Amino acid sequence: MSTVPEGKMKMILMANPLTPIVEGFKYAFLGSGHFSWTSLGYSAGVTAVILIIGIIVFHKTERNFIDTV
């Protein structure tokens, strides 16, 4: 993230939920990078939403799943 110029590209990269996790590990192990609790919270929130959607879709297709596979 440190090599990406400010602007639209940086916003697109920050929309990726894995970016704050990678930046956090980079900050923890190498001492460089950008760590933000807000970004980490965003990542956890997006992950939770995707998990909930996945659980809902699985429960709706669970009965017919074995026939599909």
CHARMM internal coordinates of N, CA and C (Angstrom, degrees):
IC EDIT
DIST 1 N 1 CA 1.4466
DIST 1 CA 1 C 1.5207
ANGL 1 N 1 CA 1 C 111.52
DIST 1 C 2 N 1.3185
ANGL 1 CA 1 C 2 N 116.45
DIHE 1 N 1 CA 1 C 2 N -26.17
DIST 2 N 2 CA 1.4622
ANGL 1 C 2 N 2 CA 118.55
DIHE 1 CA 1 C 2 N 2 CA -177.34
DIST 2 CA 2 C 1.5185
ANGL 2 N 2 CA 2 C 112.03
DIHE 1 C 2 N 2 CA 2 C -70.95
DIST 2 C 3 N 1.3302
ANGL 2 CA 2 C 3 N 118.31
DIHE 2 N 2 CA 2 C 3 N -23.14
DIST 3 N 3 CA 1.4616
ANGL 2 C 3 N 3 CA 120.38
DIHE 2 CA 2 C 3 N 3 CA -179.99
DIST 3 CA 3 C 1.5156
ANGL 3 N 3 CA 3 C 112.75
DIHE 2 C 3 N 3 CA 3 C -90.58
DIST 3 C 4 N 1.3184
ANGL 3 CA 3 C 4 N 118.35
DIHE 3 N 3 CA 3 C 4 N -8.94
DIST 4 N 4 CA 1.4589
ANGL 3 C 4 N 4 CA 121.99
DIHE 3 CA 3 C 4 N 4 CA -179.28
DIST 4 CA 4 C 1.5227
ANGL 4 N 4 CA 4 C 108.64
DIHE 3 C 4 N 4 CA 4 C -84.20
DIST 4 C 5 N 1.3426
ANGL 4 CA 4 C 5 N 118.03
DIHE 4 N 4 CA 4 C 5 N 128.57
DIST 5 N 5 CA 1.4554
ANGL 4 C 5 N 5 CA 119.99
DIHE 4 CA 4 C 5 N 5 CA 179.68
DIST 5 CA 5 C 1.5387
ANGL 5 N 5 CA 5 C 111.49
DIHE 4 C 5 N 5 CA 5 C -68.67
DIST 5 C 6 N 1.3133
ANGL 5 CA 5 C 6 N 115.32
DIHE 5 N 5 CA 5 C 6 N 154.52
DIST 6 N 6 CA 1.4720
ANGL 5 C 6 N 6 CA 120.79
DIHE 5 CA 5 C 6 N 6 CA 177.79
DIST 6 CA 6 C 1.5233
ANGL 6 N 6 CA 6 C 109.11
DIHE 5 C 6 N 6 CA 6 C -61.30
DIST 6 C 7 N 1.3110
ANGL 6 CA 6 C 7 N 115.50
DIHE 6 N 6 CA 6 C 7 N 147.86
DIST 7 N 7 CA 1.4588
ANGL 6 C 7 N 7 CA 119.41
DIHE 6 CA 6 C 7 N 7 CA 176.35
DIST 7 CA 7 C 1.5086
ANGL 7 N 7 CA 7 C 112.56
DIHE 6 C 7 N 7 CA 7 C 132.47
DIST 7 C 8 N 1.3255
ANGL 7 CA 7 C 8 N 113.75
DIHE 7 N 7 CA 7 C 8 N -150.81
DIST 8 N 8 CA 1.4527
ANGL 7 C 8 N 8 CA 121.07
DIHE 7 CA 7 C 8 N 8 CA -172.84
DIST 8 CA 8 C 1.5328
ANGL 8 N 8 CA 8 C 112.40
DIHE 7 C 8 N 8 CA 8 C -64.95
DIST 8 C 9 N 1.3272
ANGL 8 CA 8 C 9 N 117.24
DIHE 8 N 8 CA 8 C 9 N -40.10
DIST 9 N 9 CA 1.4663
ANGL 8 C 9 N 9 CA 120.16
DIHE 8 CA 8 C 9 N 9 CA -177.86
DIST 9 CA 9 C 1.5257
ANGL 9 N 9 CA 9 C 111.67
DIHE 8 C 9 N 9 CA 9 C -65.15
DIST 9 C 10 N 1.3201
ANGL 9 CA 9 C 10 N 117.50
DIHE 9 N 9 CA 9 C 10 N -37.26
DIST 10 N 10 CA 1.4608
ANGL 9 C 10 N 10 CA 120.53
DIHE 9 CA 9 C 10 N 10 CA 179.08
DIST 10 CA 10 C 1.5314
ANGL 10 N 10 CA 10 C 110.37
DIHE 9 C 10 N 10 CA 10 C -66.98
DIST 10 C 11 N 1.3211
ANGL 10 CA 10 C 11 N 117.44
DIHE 10 N 10 CA 10 C 11 N -37.51
DIST 11 N 11 CA 1.4627
ANGL 10 C 11 N 11 CA 121.07
DIHE 10 CA 10 C 11 N 11 CA 178.02
DIST 11 CA 11 C 1.5298
ANGL 11 N 11 CA 11 C 110.68
DIHE 10 C 11 N 11 CA 11 C -66.26
DIST 11 C 12 N 1.3301
ANGL 11 CA 11 C 12 N 117.62
DIHE 11 N 11 CA 11 C 12 N -37.64
DIST 12 N 12 CA 1.4623
ANGL 11 C 12 N 12 CA 120.87
DIHE 11 CA 11 C 12 N 12 CA 178.44
DIST 12 CA 12 C 1.5266
ANGL 12 N 12 CA 12 C 109.98
DIHE 11 C 12 N 12 CA 12 C -66.05
DIST 12 C 13 N 1.3326
ANGL 12 CA 12 C 13 N 116.86
DIHE 12 N 12 CA 12 C 13 N -42.16
DIST 13 N 13 CA 1.4626
ANGL 12 C 13 N 13 CA 119.87
DIHE 12 CA 12 C 13 N 13 CA 178.85
DIST 13 CA 13 C 1.5241
ANGL 13 N 13 CA 13 C 111.79
DIHE 12 C 13 N 13 CA 13 C -66.65
DIST 13 C 14 N 1.3149
ANGL 13 CA 13 C 14 N 118.43
DIHE 13 N 13 CA 13 C 14 N -36.44
DIST 14 N 14 CA 1.4627
ANGL 13 C 14 N 14 CA 121.24
DIHE 13 CA 13 C 14 N 14 CA 179.37
DIST 14 CA 14 C 1.5294
ANGL 14 N 14 CA 14 C 111.96
DIHE 13 C 14 N 14 CA 14 C -71.50
DIST 14 C 15 N 1.3344
ANGL 14 CA 14 C 15 N 117.85
DIHE 14 N 14 CA 14 C 15 N -18.47
DIST 15 N 15 CA 1.4674
ANGL 14 C 15 N 15 CA 120.90
DIHE 14 CA 14 C 15 N 15 CA 176.92
DIST 15 CA 15 C 1.5245
ANGL 15 N 15 CA 15 C 111.40
DIHE 14 C 15 N 15 CA 15 C -73.21
DIST 15 C 16 N 1.3240
ANGL 15 CA 15 C 16 N 117.19
DIHE 15 N 15 CA 15 C 16 N -18.60
DIST 16 N 16 CA 1.4564
ANGL 15 C 16 N 16 CA 121.89
DIHE 15 CA 15 C 16 N 16 CA 177.54
DIST 16 CA 16 C 1.5305
ANGL 16 N 16 CA 16 C 108.43
DIHE 15 C 16 N 16 CA 16 C -73.52
DIST 16 C 17 N 1.3387
ANGL 16 CA 16 C 17 N 118.63
DIHE 16 N 16 CA 16 C 17 N 122.16
DIST 17 N 17 CA 1.4643
ANGL 16 C 17 N 17 CA 120.05
DIHE 16 CA 16 C 17 N 17 CA -177.30
DIST 17 CA 17 C 1.5323
ANGL 17 N 17 CA 17 C 114.61
DIHE 16 C 17 N 17 CA 17 C -65.64
DIST 17 C 18 N 1.3252
ANGL 17 CA 17 C 18 N 119.03
DIHE 17 N 17 CA 17 C 18 N -17.77
DIST 18 N 18 CA 1.4602
ANGL 17 C 18 N 18 CA 120.70
DIHE 17 CA 17 C 18 N 18 CA 179.00
DIST 18 CA 18 C 1.5283
ANGL 18 N 18 CA 18 C 113.06
DIHE 17 C 18 N 18 CA 18 C -83.34
DIST 18 C 19 N 1.3173
ANGL 18 CA 18 C 19 N 117.35
DIHE 18 N 18 CA 18 C 19 N -18.98
DIST 19 N 19 CA 1.4641
ANGL 18 C 19 N 19 CA 120.35
DIHE 18 CA 18 C 19 N 19 CA -178.07
DIST 19 CA 19 C 1.5214
ANGL 19 N 19 CA 19 C 112.85
DIHE 18 C 19 N 19 CA 19 C -58.94
DIST 19 C 20 N 1.3504
ANGL 19 CA 19 C 20 N 120.68
DIHE 19 N 19 CA 19 C 20 N -47.68
DIST 20 N 20 CA 1.4720
ANGL 19 C 20 N 20 CA 118.92
DIHE 19 CA 19 C 20 N 20 CA 178.77
DIST 20 CA 20 C 1.5268
ANGL 20 N 20 CA 20 C 113.48
DIHE 19 C 20 N 20 CA 20 C -63.53
DIST 20 C 21 N 1.3293
ANGL 20 CA 20 C 21 N 117.37
DIHE 20 N 20 CA 20 C 21 N -31.40
DIST 21 N 21 CA 1.4604
ANGL 20 C 21 N 21 CA 120.19
DIHE 20 CA 20 C 21 N 21 CA 179.07
DIST 21 CA 21 C 1.5264
ANGL 21 N 21 CA 21 C 110.14
DIHE 20 C 21 N 21 CA 21 C -68.96
DIST 21 C 22 N 1.3205
ANGL 21 CA 21 C 22 N 116.37
DIHE 21 N 21 CA 21 C 22 N -45.63
DIST 22 N 22 CA 1.4662
ANGL 21 C 22 N 22 CA 120.74
DIHE 21 CA 21 C 22 N 22 CA 178.55
DIST 22 CA 22 C 1.5244
ANGL 22 N 22 CA 22 C 110.62
DIHE 21 C 22 N 22 CA 22 C -63.78
DIST 22 C 23 N 1.3210
ANGL 22 CA 22 C 23 N 116.96
DIHE 22 N 22 CA 22 C 23 N -43.03
DIST 23 N 23 CA 1.4678
ANGL 22 C 23 N 23 CA 120.87
DIHE 22 CA 22 C 23 N 23 CA 178.76
DIST 23 CA 23 C 1.5287
ANGL 23 N 23 CA 23 C 110.99
DIHE 22 C 23 N 23 CA 23 C -64.64
DIST 23 C 24 N 1.3150
ANGL 23 CA 23 C 24 N 117.49
DIHE 23 N 23 CA 23 C 24 N -36.28
DIST 24 N 24 CA 1.4640
ANGL 23 C 24 N 24 CA 120.92
DIHE 23 CA 23 C 24 N 24 CA 177.64
DIST 24 CA 24 C 1.5192
ANGL 24 N 24 CA 24 C 112.23
DIHE 23 C 24 N 24 CA 24 C -64.83
DIST 24 C 25 N 1.3345
ANGL 24 CA 24 C 25 N 116.63
DIHE 24 N 24 CA 24 C 25 N -43.93
DIST 25 N 25 CA 1.4639
ANGL 24 C 25 N 25 CA 120.01
DIHE 24 CA 24 C 25 N 25 CA 176.69
DIST 25 CA 25 C 1.5206
ANGL 25 N 25 CA 25 C 111.26
DIHE 24 C 25 N 25 CA 25 C -65.55
DIST 25 C 26 N 1.3130
ANGL 25 CA 25 C 26 N 116.14
DIHE 25 N 25 CA 25 C 26 N -38.80
DIST 26 N 26 CA 1.4685
ANGL 25 C 26 N 26 CA 120.36
DIHE 25 CA 25 C 26 N 26 CA 177.93
DIST 26 CA 26 C 1.5249
ANGL 26 N 26 CA 26 C 110.21
DIHE 25 C 26 N 26 CA 26 C -62.38
DIST 26 C 27 N 1.3133
ANGL 26 CA 26 C 27 N 116.27
DIHE 26 N 26 CA 26 C 27 N -41.94
DIST 27 N 27 CA 1.4631
ANGL 26 C 27 N 27 CA 121.00
DIHE 26 CA 26 C 27 N 27 CA 178.76
DIST 27 CA 27 C 1.5331
ANGL 27 N 27 CA 27 C 111.18
DIHE 26 C 27 N 27 CA 27 C -67.21
DIST 27 C 28 N 1.3286
ANGL 27 CA 27 C 28 N 116.90
DIHE 27 N 27 CA 27 C 28 N -39.04
DIST 28 N 28 CA 1.4632
ANGL 27 C 28 N 28 CA 120.80
DIHE 27 CA 27 C 28 N 28 CA -177.43
DIST 28 CA 28 C 1.5247
ANGL 28 N 28 CA 28 C 112.38
DIHE 27 C 28 N 28 CA 28 C -70.97
DIST 28 C 29 N 1.3205
ANGL 28 CA 28 C 29 N 116.80
DIHE 28 N 28 CA 28 C 29 N -42.33
DIST 29 N 29 CA 1.4615
ANGL 28 C 29 N 29 CA 119.75
DIHE 28 CA 28 C 29 N 29 CA -173.68
DIST 29 CA 29 C 1.5288
ANGL 29 N 29 CA 29 C 113.98
DIHE 28 C 29 N 29 CA 29 C -92.25
DIST 29 C 30 N 1.3269
ANGL 29 CA 29 C 30 N 117.54
DIHE 29 N 29 CA 29 C 30 N -32.99
DIST 30 N 30 CA 1.4555
ANGL 29 C 30 N 30 CA 120.25
DIHE 29 CA 29 C 30 N 30 CA -175.85
DIST 30 CA 30 C 1.5279
ANGL 30 N 30 CA 30 C 113.26
DIHE 29 C 30 N 30 CA 30 C -106.68
DIST 30 C 31 N 1.3227
ANGL 30 CA 30 C 31 N 116.55
DIHE 30 N 30 CA 30 C 31 N -16.24
DIST 31 N 31 CA 1.4584
ANGL 30 C 31 N 31 CA 119.86
DIHE 30 CA 30 C 31 N 31 CA -179.77
DIST 31 CA 31 C 1.5161
ANGL 31 N 31 CA 31 C 113.42
DIHE 30 C 31 N 31 CA 31 C 80.10
DIST 31 C 32 N 1.3158
ANGL 31 CA 31 C 32 N 117.49
DIHE 31 N 31 CA 31 C 32 N 2.64
DIST 32 N 32 CA 1.4590
ANGL 31 C 32 N 32 CA 120.88
DIHE 31 CA 31 C 32 N 32 CA 176.28
DIST 32 CA 32 C 1.5221
ANGL 32 N 32 CA 32 C 108.06
DIHE 31 C 32 N 32 CA 32 C -120.61
DIST 32 C 33 N 1.2862
ANGL 32 CA 32 C 33 N 115.45
DIHE 32 N 32 CA 32 C 33 N 164.79
DIST 33 N 33 CA 1.4570
ANGL 32 C 33 N 33 CA 119.01
DIHE 32 CA 32 C 33 N 33 CA -178.65
DIST 33 CA 33 C 1.5172
ANGL 33 N 33 CA 33 C 110.30
DIHE 32 C 33 N 33 CA 33 C 111.93
DIST 33 C 34 N 1.3100
ANGL 33 CA 33 C 34 N 115.31
DIHE 33 N 33 CA 33 C 34 N -173.32
DIST 34 N 34 CA 1.4534
ANGL 33 C 34 N 34 CA 121.07
DIHE 33 CA 33 C 34 N 34 CA -175.87
DIST 34 CA 34 C 1.5211
ANGL 34 N 34 CA 34 C 108.69
DIHE 33 C 34 N 34 CA 34 C -126.26
DIST 34 C 35 N 1.3335
ANGL 34 CA 34 C 35 N 116.72
DIHE 34 N 34 CA 34 C 35 N 123.24
DIST 35 N 35 CA 1.4615
ANGL 34 C 35 N 35 CA 121.43
DIHE 34 CA 34 C 35 N 35 CA 178.17
DIST 35 CA 35 C 1.5180
ANGL 35 N 35 CA 35 C 108.81
DIHE 34 C 35 N 35 CA 35 C -115.98
DIST 35 C 36 N 1.3097
ANGL 35 CA 35 C 36 N 116.15
DIHE 35 N 35 CA 35 C 36 N 131.94
DIST 36 N 36 CA 1.4561
ANGL 35 C 36 N 36 CA 121.12
DIHE 35 CA 35 C 36 N 36 CA -179.87
DIST 36 CA 36 C 1.5266
ANGL 36 N 36 CA 36 C 109.11
DIHE 35 C 36 N 36 CA 36 C -143.29
DIST 36 C 37 N 1.3211
ANGL 36 CA 36 C 37 N 116.15
DIHE 36 N 36 CA 36 C 37 N 128.63
DIST 37 N 37 CA 1.4631
ANGL 36 C 37 N 37 CA 120.18
DIHE 36 CA 36 C 37 N 37 CA 177.28
DIST 37 CA 37 C 1.5222
ANGL 37 N 37 CA 37 C 110.93
DIHE 36 C 37 N 37 CA 37 C -64.84
DIST 37 C 38 N 1.3205
ANGL 37 CA 37 C 38 N 116.66
DIHE 37 N 37 CA 37 C 38 N -32.79
DIST 38 N 38 CA 1.4644
ANGL 37 C 38 N 38 CA 120.52
DIHE 37 CA 37 C 38 N 38 CA 179.17
DIST 38 CA 38 C 1.5228
ANGL 38 N 38 CA 38 C 110.31
DIHE 37 C 38 N 38 CA 38 C -63.82
DIST 38 C 39 N 1.3169
ANGL 38 CA 38 C 39 N 116.42
DIHE 38 N 38 CA 38 C 39 N -46.11
DIST 39 N 39 CA 1.4646
ANGL 38 C 39 N 39 CA 120.49
DIHE 38 CA 38 C 39 N 39 CA 179.03
DIST 39 CA 39 C 1.5268
ANGL 39 N 39 CA 39 C 111.36
DIHE 38 C 39 N 39 CA 39 C -64.38
DIST 39 C 40 N 1.3146
ANGL 39 CA 39 C 40 N 116.57
DIHE 39 N 39 CA 39 C 40 N -39.24
DIST 40 N 40 CA 1.4562
ANGL 39 C 40 N 40 CA 120.49
DIHE 39 CA 39 C 40 N 40 CA 178.07
DIST 40 CA 40 C 1.5323
ANGL 40 N 40 CA 40 C 111.11
DIHE 39 C 40 N 40 CA 40 C -66.17
DIST 40 C 41 N 1.3252
ANGL 40 CA 40 C 41 N 117.33
DIHE 40 N 40 CA 40 C 41 N -37.61
DIST 41 N 41 CA 1.4603
ANGL 40 C 41 N 41 CA 121.58
DIHE 40 CA 40 C 41 N 41 CA 175.07
DIST 41 CA 41 C 1.5185
ANGL 41 N 41 CA 41 C 112.08
DIHE 40 C 41 N 41 CA 41 C -65.28
DIST 41 C 42 N 1.3447
ANGL 41 CA 41 C 42 N 115.91
DIHE 41 N 41 CA 41 C 42 N -39.76
DIST 42 N 42 CA 1.4634
ANGL 41 C 42 N 42 CA 120.46
DIHE 41 CA 41 C 42 N 42 CA 175.78
DIST 42 CA 42 C 1.5271
ANGL 42 N 42 CA 42 C 110.07
DIHE 41 C 42 N 42 CA 42 C -60.50
DIST 42 C 43 N 1.3112
ANGL 42 CA 42 C 43 N 116.89
DIHE 42 N 42 CA 42 C 43 N -44.35
DIST 43 N 43 CA 1.4593
ANGL 42 C 43 N 43 CA 121.86
DIHE 42 CA 42 C 43 N 43 CA 179.81
DIST 43 CA 43 C 1.5250
ANGL 43 N 43 CA 43 C 110.70
DIHE 42 C 43 N 43 CA 43 C -61.83
DIST 43 C 44 N 1.3222
ANGL 43 CA 43 C 44 N 117.42
DIHE 43 N 43 CA 43 C 44 N -44.51
DIST 44 N 44 CA 1.4616
ANGL 43 C 44 N 44 CA 121.27
DIHE 43 CA 43 C 44 N 44 CA 178.95
DIST 44 CA 44 C 1.5328
ANGL 44 N 44 CA 44 C 111.01
DIHE 43 C 44 N 44 CA 44 C -65.11
DIST 44 C 45 N 1.3199
ANGL 44 CA 44 C 45 N 117.04
DIHE 44 N 44 CA 44 C 45 N -38.47
DIST 45 N 45 CA 1.4615
ANGL 44 C 45 N 45 CA 120.94
DIHE 44 CA 44 C 45 N 45 CA 178.92
DIST 45 CA 45 C 1.5159
ANGL 45 N 45 CA 45 C 112.65
DIHE 44 C 45 N 45 CA 45 C -64.98
DIST 45 C 46 N 1.3271
ANGL 45 CA 45 C 46 N 116.27
DIHE 45 N 45 CA 45 C 46 N -45.71
DIST 46 N 46 CA 1.4654
ANGL 45 C 46 N 46 CA 120.39
DIHE 45 CA 45 C 46 N 46 CA 178.69
DIST 46 CA 46 C 1.5286
ANGL 46 N 46 CA 46 C 110.22
DIHE 45 C 46 N 46 CA 46 C -63.73
DIST 46 C 47 N 1.3190
ANGL 46 CA 46 C 47 N 116.62
DIHE 46 N 46 CA 46 C 47 N -40.81
DIST 47 N 47 CA 1.4606
ANGL 46 C 47 N 47 CA 120.66
DIHE 46 CA 46 C 47 N 47 CA 178.69
DIST 47 CA 47 C 1.5301
ANGL 47 N 47 CA 47 C 110.89
DIHE 46 C 47 N 47 CA 47 C -62.87
DIST 47 C 48 N 1.3251
ANGL 47 CA 47 C 48 N 117.28
DIHE 47 N 47 CA 47 C 48 N -41.85
DIST 48 N 48 CA 1.4671
ANGL 47 C 48 N 48 CA 121.14
DIHE 47 CA 47 C 48 N 48 CA 179.01
DIST 48 CA 48 C 1.5268
ANGL 48 N 48 CA 48 C 111.24
DIHE 47 C 48 N 48 CA 48 C -64.98
DIST 48 C 49 N 1.3208
ANGL 48 CA 48 C 49 N 117.77
DIHE 48 N 48 CA 48 C 49 N -41.14
DIST 49 N 49 CA 1.4670
ANGL 48 C 49 N 49 CA 121.16
DIHE 48 CA 48 C 49 N 49 CA 178.91
DIST 49 CA 49 C 1.5256
ANGL 49 N 49 CA 49 C 110.32
DIHE 48 C 49 N 49 CA 49 C -63.79
DIST 49 C 50 N 1.3266
ANGL 49 CA 49 C 50 N 117.38
DIHE 49 N 49 CA 49 C 50 N -44.77
DIST 50 N 50 CA 1.4624
ANGL 49 C 50 N 50 CA 120.77
DIHE 49 CA 49 C 50 N 50 CA 179.18
DIST 50 CA 50 C 1.5316
ANGL 50 N 50 CA 50 C 110.34
DIHE 49 C 50 N 50 CA 50 C -63.92
DIST 50 C 51 N 1.3331
ANGL 50 CA 50 C 51 N 117.66
DIHE 50 N 50 CA 50 C 51 N -38.86
DIST 51 N 51 CA 1.4613
ANGL 50 C 51 N 51 CA 121.18
DIHE 50 CA 50 C 51 N 51 CA 177.39
DIST 51 CA 51 C 1.5241
ANGL 51 N 51 CA 51 C 111.06
DIHE 50 C 51 N 51 CA 51 C -62.34
DIST 51 C 52 N 1.3086
ANGL 51 CA 51 C 52 N 117.53
DIHE 51 N 51 CA 51 C 52 N -45.39
DIST 52 N 52 CA 1.4633
ANGL 51 C 52 N 52 CA 121.49
DIHE 51 CA 51 C 52 N 52 CA -179.63
DIST 52 CA 52 C 1.5253
ANGL 52 N 52 CA 52 C 110.89
DIHE 51 C 52 N 52 CA 52 C -63.68
DIST 52 C 53 N 1.3297
ANGL 52 CA 52 C 53 N 116.84
DIHE 52 N 52 CA 52 C 53 N -43.34
DIST 53 N 53 CA 1.4671
ANGL 52 C 53 N 53 CA 120.11
DIHE 52 CA 52 C 53 N 53 CA 177.69
DIST 53 CA 53 C 1.5226
ANGL 53 N 53 CA 53 C 110.21
DIHE 52 C 53 N 53 CA 53 C -62.69
DIST 53 C 54 N 1.3186
ANGL 53 CA 53 C 54 N 117.72
DIHE 53 N 53 CA 53 C 54 N -40.90
DIST 54 N 54 CA 1.4581
ANGL 53 C 54 N 54 CA 121.61
DIHE 53 CA 53 C 54 N 54 CA 178.51
DIST 54 CA 54 C 1.5133
ANGL 54 N 54 CA 54 C 112.36
DIHE 53 C 54 N 54 CA 54 C -63.13
DIST 54 C 55 N 1.3278
ANGL 54 CA 54 C 55 N 116.52
DIHE 54 N 54 CA 54 C 55 N -41.24
DIST 55 N 55 CA 1.4678
ANGL 54 C 55 N 55 CA 120.27
DIHE 54 CA 54 C 55 N 55 CA 178.30
DIST 55 CA 55 C 1.5234
ANGL 55 N 55 CA 55 C 110.96
DIHE 54 C 55 N 55 CA 55 C -64.72
DIST 55 C 56 N 1.3223
ANGL 55 CA 55 C 56 N 117.09
DIHE 55 N 55 CA 55 C 56 N -42.12
DIST 56 N 56 CA 1.4677
ANGL 55 C 56 N 56 CA 121.05
DIHE 55 CA 55 C 56 N 56 CA 179.25
DIST 56 CA 56 C 1.5217
ANGL 56 N 56 CA 56 C 111.02
DIHE 55 C 56 N 56 CA 56 C -63.45
DIST 56 C 57 N 1.3261
ANGL 56 CA 56 C 57 N 116.83
DIHE 56 N 56 CA 56 C 57 N -46.45
DIST 57 N 57 CA 1.4630
ANGL 56 C 57 N 57 CA 120.41
DIHE 56 CA 56 C 57 N 57 CA 179.74
DIST 57 CA 57 C 1.5213
ANGL 57 N 57 CA 57 C 110.42
DIHE 56 C 57 N 57 CA 57 C -64.07
DIST 57 C 58 N 1.3248
ANGL 57 CA 57 C 58 N 117.54
DIHE 57 N 57 CA 57 C 58 N -40.87
DIST 58 N 58 CA 1.4656
ANGL 57 C 58 N 58 CA 120.37
DIHE 57 CA 57 C 58 N 58 CA 179.04
DIST 58 CA 58 C 1.5189
ANGL 58 N 58 CA 58 C 111.50
DIHE 57 C 58 N 58 CA 58 C -61.77
DIST 58 C 59 N 1.3272
ANGL 58 CA 58 C 59 N 117.15
DIHE 58 N 58 CA 58 C 59 N -44.46
DIST 59 N 59 CA 1.4635
ANGL 58 C 59 N 59 CA 119.62
DIHE 58 CA 58 C 59 N 59 CA -178.99
DIST 59 CA 59 C 1.5266
ANGL 59 N 59 CA 59 C 111.74
DIHE 58 C 59 N 59 CA 59 C -66.15
DIST 59 C 60 N 1.3305
ANGL 59 CA 59 C 60 N 117.43
DIHE 59 N 59 CA 59 C 60 N -31.04
DIST 60 N 60 CA 1.4598
ANGL 59 C 60 N 60 CA 119.56
DIHE 59 CA 59 C 60 N 60 CA 178.79
DIST 60 CA 60 C 1.5252
ANGL 60 N 60 CA 60 C 111.80
DIHE 59 C 60 N 60 CA 60 C -74.71
DIST 60 C 61 N 1.3212
ANGL 60 CA 60 C 61 N 117.90
DIHE 60 N 60 CA 60 C 61 N -31.06
DIST 61 N 61 CA 1.4605
ANGL 60 C 61 N 61 CA 120.60
DIHE 60 CA 60 C 61 N 61 CA -176.75
DIST 61 CA 61 C 1.5268
ANGL 61 N 61 CA 61 C 113.06
DIHE 60 C 61 N 61 CA 61 C -104.20
DIST 61 C 62 N 1.3201
ANGL 61 CA 61 C 62 N 117.75
DIHE 61 N 61 CA 61 C 62 N 2.83
DIST 62 N 62 CA 1.4652
ANGL 61 C 62 N 62 CA 121.90
DIHE 61 CA 61 C 62 N 62 CA -175.32
DIST 62 CA 62 C 1.5315
ANGL 62 N 62 CA 62 C 112.39
DIHE 61 C 62 N 62 CA 62 C -60.70
DIST 62 C 63 N 1.3110
ANGL 62 CA 62 C 63 N 117.50
DIHE 62 N 62 CA 62 C 63 N -41.01
DIST 63 N 63 CA 1.4672
ANGL 62 C 63 N 63 CA 120.88
DIHE 62 CA 62 C 63 N 63 CA -176.19
DIST 63 CA 63 C 1.5334
ANGL 63 N 63 CA 63 C 111.70
DIHE 62 C 63 N 63 CA 63 C -66.36
DIST 63 C 64 N 1.3259
ANGL 63 CA 63 C 64 N 116.71
DIHE 63 N 63 CA 63 C 64 N -37.38
DIST 64 N 64 CA 1.4572
ANGL 63 C 64 N 64 CA 120.80
DIHE 63 CA 63 C 64 N 64 CA -176.17
DIST 64 CA 64 C 1.5337
ANGL 64 N 64 CA 64 C 112.40
DIHE 63 C 64 N 64 CA 64 C -98.56
DIST 64 C 65 N 1.3076
ANGL 64 CA 64 C 65 N 117.65
DIHE 64 N 64 CA 64 C 65 N 0.94
DIST 65 N 65 CA 1.4528
ANGL 64 C 65 N 65 CA 120.67
DIHE 64 CA 64 C 65 N 65 CA -173.98
DIST 65 CA 65 C 1.5180
ANGL 65 N 65 CA 65 C 112.75
DIHE 64 C 65 N 65 CA 65 C -65.23
DIST 65 C 66 N 1.3024
ANGL 65 CA 65 C 66 N 117.96
DIHE 65 N 65 CA 65 C 66 N -41.96
DIST 66 N 66 CA 1.4678
ANGL 65 C 66 N 66 CA 120.91
DIHE 65 CA 65 C 66 N 66 CA -177.83
DIST 66 CA 66 C 1.5229
ANGL 66 N 66 CA 66 C 110.47
DIHE 65 C 66 N 66 CA 66 C -66.89
DIST 66 C 67 N 1.3326
ANGL 66 CA 66 C 67 N 118.24
DIHE 66 N 66 CA 66 C 67 N -31.70
DIST 67 N 67 CA 1.4518
ANGL 66 C 67 N 67 CA 121.12
DIHE 66 CA 66 C 67 N 67 CA 176.88
DIST 67 CA 67 C 1.5254
ANGL 67 N 67 CA 67 C 111.17
DIHE 66 C 67 N 67 CA 67 C -69.99
DIST 67 C 68 N 1.3263
ANGL 67 CA 67 C 68 N 115.98
DIHE 67 N 67 CA 67 C 68 N -33.11
DIST 68 N 68 CA 1.4590
ANGL 67 C 68 N 68 CA 120.78
DIHE 67 CA 67 C 68 N 68 CA -179.73
DIST 68 CA 68 C 1.5153
ANGL 68 N 68 CA 68 C 110.79
DIHE 67 C 68 N 68 CA 68 C -72.94
DIST 68 C 69 N 1.3187
ANGL 68 CA 68 C 69 N 116.95
DIHE 68 N 68 CA 68 C 69 N -40.19
DIST 69 N 69 CA 1.4532
ANGL 68 C 69 N 69 CA 121.12
DIHE 68 CA 68 C 69 N 69 CA -178.37
DIST 69 CA 69 C 1.4987
ANGL 69 N 69 CA 69 C 109.02
DIHE 68 C 69 N 69 CA 69 C -76.26
END
COOR INIT
IC SEED 1 N 1 CA 1 C
IC BUILD
